[in-house]
Amino acid sequence: MEKSKVIKKVRELIHDKGLFGDALTIRRAEYAVIMQTFGITWDEVKHPSDSFSWFLEMQRSETDLRQELDSMLKTLNLAKTKGLRWDEKDTKLMIKGFLKGVEFFNQNLSREFSFIAHRNYDVA
């Protein structure tokens, strides 16, 4: 994927003003998965670079992303089991952001993850 496209998306997500509460939690999870997947650092986001024509390869595999989703779903299940409503809510929001972030670079994988999250854990 083109580096300029990834950095532009991350900058848009970070600099979107007027977000707070649930929307901010979702947004943070969204740009975190994008940055981690492509190995983007804060320095690259903050400072203009002449390397925008470079292409980025995913630093994390689909297996890594599946493991991360699985971990979040296990955390959600634990929060539900223990009756920790705030943790349950925050985890659902993070999963939503994670799914939106994955959708940016792999729509098919995002659909698959969304199906799993909705079917098993009622995360829409």
Secondary structure as the mmCIF struct_conf table of DSSP 4:
data_model
#
loop_
_struct_conf.conf_type_id
_struct_conf.id
_struct_conf.beg_label_comp_id
_struct_conf.beg_label_asym_id
_struct_conf.beg_label_seq_id
_struct_conf.end_label_comp_id
_struct_conf.end_label_asym_id
_struct_conf.end_label_seq_id
STRN STRN1 GLU A 2 GLU A 2
HELX_RH_AL_P HELX_RH_AL_P1 LYS A 3 HIS A 15
TURN_TY1_P TURN_TY1_P1 LYS A 17 GLY A 18
TURN_TY1_P TURN_TY1_P2 GLY A 21 GLY A 21
HELX_RH_AL_P HELX_RH_AL_P2 ASP A 22 PHE A 38
TURN_TY1_P TURN_TY1_P3 GLY A 39 GLY A 39
HELX_RH_AL_P HELX_RH_AL_P3 TRP A 42 LYS A 46
BEND BEND1 HIS A 47 HIS A 47
BEND BEND2 ASP A 50 ASP A 50
TURN_TY1_P TURN_TY1_P4 PHE A 52 SER A 53
BEND BEND3 TRP A 54 TRP A 54
STRN STRN2 PHE A 55 PHE A 55
BEND BEND4 GLN A 59 ARG A 60
HELX_RH_AL_P HELX_RH_AL_P4 GLU A 62 LYS A 82
TURN_TY1_P TURN_TY1_P5 GLY A 83 GLY A 83
HELX_RH_AL_P HELX_RH_AL_P5 ARG A 85 PHE A 105
HELX_RH_AL_P HELX_RH_AL_P6 GLN A 107 TYR A 121
#
